[in-house]
Amino acid sequence: MSATLLNLATKAANATAPLRSRILKAYDATLARNASHDLSKFDAAKLEEAVATNKALESKLFKDTVYTYLGGLRQRFAHAEAELEVVMGKYNKGVQNLSMEEGKIAAIVAAEASLFFLAGEVIGRGTLVGY
Protein backbone atom coordinates (compact mmCIF):
# COMPACT_ATOMS: atom_id res chain seq x y z
CA MET A 1 0.00 0.00 0.00
CA SER A 2 2.72 2.47 0.96
CA ALA A 3 4.76 1.60 -2.15
CA THR A 4 1.73 2.33 -4.33
CA LEU A 5 1.14 5.62 -2.53
CA LEU A 6 4.81 6.58 -2.87
CA ASN A 7 4.76 5.65 -6.58
CA LEU A 8 1.64 7.75 -7.14
CA ALA A 9 3.17 10.72 -5.30
CA THR A 10 6.33 10.44 -7.43
CA LYS A 11 4.31 10.37 -10.66
CA ALA A 12 2.28 13.38 -9.53
CA ALA A 13 5.44 15.32 -8.64
CA ASN A 14 7.00 14.52 -12.02
CA ALA A 15 3.84 15.52 -13.89
CA THR A 16 3.53 18.86 -12.12
CA ALA A 17 7.24 19.81 -12.21
CA PRO A 18 7.01 22.06 -15.34
CA LEU A 19 3.92 23.82 -14.00
CA ARG A 20 5.56 24.27 -10.61
CA SER A 21 8.65 25.89 -12.14
CA ARG A 22 6.51 28.34 -14.14
CA ILE A 23 4.46 29.22 -11.06
CA LEU A 24 7.61 29.79 -8.98
CA LYS A 25 9.09 32.04 -11.68
CA ALA A 26 5.89 34.11 -11.79
CA TYR A 27 5.82 34.21 -7.98
CA ASP A 28 9.43 35.45 -7.81
CA ALA A 29 8.77 38.06 -10.52
CA THR A 30 5.68 39.34 -8.69
CA LEU A 31 7.58 39.62 -5.42
CA ALA A 32 10.46 41.40 -7.15
CA ARG A 33 8.11 43.92 -8.76
CA ASN A 34 6.39 44.63 -5.46
CA ALA A 35 9.32 44.40 -3.03
CA SER A 36 8.52 47.87 -1.70
CA HIS A 37 5.26 46.52 -0.26
CA ASP A 38 6.89 43.77 1.85
CA LEU A 39 6.47 44.91 5.46
CA SER A 40 8.37 42.04 7.08
CA LYS A 41 11.57 44.13 7.24
CA PHE A 42 9.93 47.07 9.05
CA ASP A 43 9.60 47.63 12.78
CA ALA A 44 5.93 47.20 13.76
CA ALA A 45 5.86 50.13 16.22
CA LYS A 46 7.35 52.55 13.68
CA LEU A 47 4.94 51.31 11.01
CA GLU A 48 1.89 51.87 13.24
CA GLU A 49 3.09 55.38 14.04
CA ALA A 50 3.69 56.16 10.35
CA VAL A 51 0.24 54.87 9.34
CA ALA A 52 -1.43 56.91 12.09
CA THR A 53 0.19 60.13 10.87
CA ASN A 54 0.09 59.54 7.12
CA LYS A 55 -3.20 58.78 5.34
CA ALA A 56 -1.40 57.89 2.09
CA LEU A 57 0.27 54.98 3.88
CA GLU A 58 -3.09 53.82 5.15
CA SER A 59 -4.47 53.63 1.61
CA LYS A 60 -1.71 51.27 0.47
CA LEU A 61 -1.72 49.16 3.64
CA PHE A 62 -3.87 46.43 2.07
CA LYS A 63 -1.41 45.93 -0.78
CA ASP A 64 1.46 45.92 1.70
CA THR A 65 -0.27 43.26 3.78
CA VAL A 66 -0.95 41.05 0.76
CA TYR A 67 2.64 41.14 -0.49
CA THR A 68 4.02 40.58 3.01
CA TYR A 69 1.90 37.42 3.19
CA LEU A 70 2.98 36.34 -0.30
CA GLY A 71 6.61 36.84 0.69
CA GLY A 72 6.28 34.22 3.42
CA LEU A 73 4.54 31.55 1.34
CA ARG A 74 7.75 29.81 0.25
CA GLN A 75 8.78 29.24 3.89
CA ARG A 76 5.29 27.99 4.76
CA PHE A 77 5.32 25.51 1.88
CA ALA A 78 8.81 24.31 2.84
CA HIS A 79 7.61 23.75 6.41
CA ALA A 80 4.52 21.87 5.18
CA GLU A 81 6.67 19.66 2.92
CA ALA A 82 8.95 18.84 5.87
CA GLU A 83 5.94 17.88 7.99
CA LEU A 84 4.59 15.72 5.15
CA GLU A 85 7.93 13.90 4.93
CA VAL A 86 7.79 13.15 8.66
CA VAL A 87 4.22 11.84 8.37
CA MET A 88 5.04 9.73 5.30
CA GLY A 89 8.09 8.34 7.10
CA LYS A 90 5.91 7.22 10.00
CA TYR A 91 3.31 5.81 7.62
CA ASN A 92 5.94 3.87 5.67
CA LYS A 93 7.26 2.31 8.90
CA GLY A 94 3.81 0.88 9.51
CA VAL A 95 0.74 1.79 11.48
CA GLN A 96 1.66 -0.81 14.11
CA ASN A 97 4.66 1.30 15.18
CA LEU A 98 2.61 4.41 15.97
CA SER A 99 2.15 5.35 19.60
CA MET A 100 -1.33 5.67 21.06
CA GLU A 101 -0.99 9.47 21.21
CA GLU A 102 -0.06 9.70 17.52
CA GLY A 103 -3.02 7.45 16.67
CA LYS A 104 -5.36 9.70 18.64
CA ILE A 105 -4.04 12.80 16.89
CA ALA A 106 -4.43 11.15 13.48
CA ALA A 107 -8.01 10.13 14.33
CA ILE A 108 -8.87 13.65 15.51
CA VAL A 109 -7.41 15.23 12.36
CA ALA A 110 -9.30 12.75 10.15
CA ALA A 111 -12.54 13.42 12.02
CA GLU A 112 -12.00 17.17 11.79
CA ALA A 113 -11.36 17.02 8.04
CA SER A 114 -14.44 14.87 7.41
CA LEU A 115 -16.59 17.20 9.52
CA PHE A 116 -15.35 20.20 7.55
CA PHE A 117 -16.33 18.46 4.31
CA LEU A 118 -19.72 17.56 5.80
CA ALA A 119 -20.28 21.15 6.93
CA GLY A 120 -19.36 22.39 3.45
CA GLU A 121 -21.80 19.97 1.88
CA VAL A 122 -24.59 21.04 4.26
CA ILE A 123 -23.90 24.71 3.54
CA GLY A 124 -23.78 24.00 -0.20
CA ARG A 125 -27.13 22.21 -0.12
CA GLY A 126 -28.65 24.79 2.17
CA THR A 127 -30.58 22.19 4.15
CA LEU A 128 -30.10 19.40 6.67
CA VAL A 129 -32.74 17.23 4.98
CA GLY A 130 -31.30 14.05 3.54
CA TYR A 131 -28.73 13.28 6.20
CORHU-V413302 format. One record per residue. RES is the residue in three letters. PSI is psi in radians with two decimals (999 if undefined). OMEGA is omega in degrees with one decimal (NA if undefined). Layout:
RES/PSI/OMEGA  RES/PSI/OMEGA
This chain:
MET/-0.82/-178.4  SER/-0.57/177.5  ALA/-0.69/177.8  THR/-0.74/179.0  LEU/-0.73/178.3  LEU/-0.71/177.5  ASN/-0.74/178.7  LEU/-0.71/178.5  ALA/-0.67/178.1  THR/-0.76/178.2  LYS/-0.71/179.3  ALA/-0.71/178.8  ALA/-0.71/178.7  ASN/-0.63/-178.6  ALA/-0.54/-176.7  THR/0.04/-177.5  ALA/-0.82/179.1  PRO/-0.71/179.4  LEU/-0.71/180.0  ARG/-0.73/-179.6  SER/-0.67/177.3  ARG/-0.70/179.5  ILE/-0.73/180.0  LEU/-0.63/176.1  LYS/-0.77/178.6  ALA/-0.68/177.9  TYR/-0.84/179.5  ASP/-0.70/179.3  ALA/-0.72/179.1  THR/-0.75/178.5  LEU/-0.64/179.2  ALA/-0.71/178.9  ARG/-0.54/-174.5  ASN/0.56/-178.5  ALA/-0.47/-179.6  SER/-0.26/-178.8  HIS/-0.03/-179.6  ASP/1.96/-175.2  LEU/0.01/-175.5  SER/-0.36/-178.6  LYS/-0.06/-178.1  PHE/2.67/174.7  ASP/2.26/-174.4  ALA/-0.70/-178.1  ALA/-0.75/178.3  LYS/-0.64/179.9  LEU/-0.76/178.3  GLU/-0.71/178.4  GLU/-0.73/179.8  ALA/-0.71/179.6  VAL/-0.67/-179.6  ALA/-0.55/-177.1  THR/-0.27/-174.4  ASN/1.96/-178.2  LYS/-0.43/177.6  ALA/-0.63/176.1  LEU/-0.65/-179.2  GLU/-0.62/-178.3  SER/-0.49/179.5  LYS/0.13/-177.2  LEU/-0.62/179.3  PHE/-0.82/179.7  LYS/-0.69/177.4  ASP/-0.76/-179.1  THR/-0.75/-179.8  VAL/-0.82/-177.4  TYR/-0.43/172.8  THR/-0.74/177.5  TYR/-0.79/179.9  LEU/-0.58/179.2  GLY/-0.47/-179.1  GLY/0.00/-176.7  LEU/-0.69/-177.3  ARG/-0.72/178.8  GLN/-0.66/178.9  ARG/-0.74/178.7  PHE/-0.67/177.9  ALA/-0.71/178.2  HIS/-0.74/179.7  ALA/-0.68/177.8  GLU/-0.68/177.8  ALA/-0.72/177.7  GLU/-0.68/178.4  LEU/-0.67/177.5  GLU/-0.68/178.1  VAL/-0.79/-179.4  VAL/-0.77/-180.0  MET/-0.62/176.6  GLY/-0.73/177.7  LYS/-0.65/180.0  TYR/-0.69/-178.9  ASN/-0.47/177.0  LYS/-0.40/178.7  GLY/2.52/-178.8  VAL/-0.45/-178.5  GLN/-0.42/-177.3  ASN/-0.04/179.4  LEU/2.53/175.9  SER/2.92/-179.1  MET/-0.67/-179.4  GLU/-0.74/178.3  GLU/-0.65/176.8  GLY/-0.71/178.1  LYS/-0.76/179.8  ILE/-0.75/178.6  ALA/-0.71/179.2  ALA/-0.70/179.1  ILE/-0.76/179.3  VAL/-0.74/178.6  ALA/-0.73/178.3  ALA/-0.72/179.3  GLU/-0.78/-179.9  ALA/-0.76/-179.8  SER/-0.61/177.8  LEU/-0.62/175.5  PHE/-0.74/177.9  PHE/-0.69/177.6  LEU/-0.78/179.1  ALA/-0.71/177.7  GLY/-0.67/178.4  GLU/-0.72/178.3  VAL/-0.76/178.9  ILE/-0.71/179.1  GLY/-0.68/177.7  ARG/-0.58/-179.9  GLY/0.20/-178.7  THR/2.71/175.6  LEU/-0.07/-178.5  VAL/2.34/178.1  GLY/0.07/178.4  TYR/999/NA
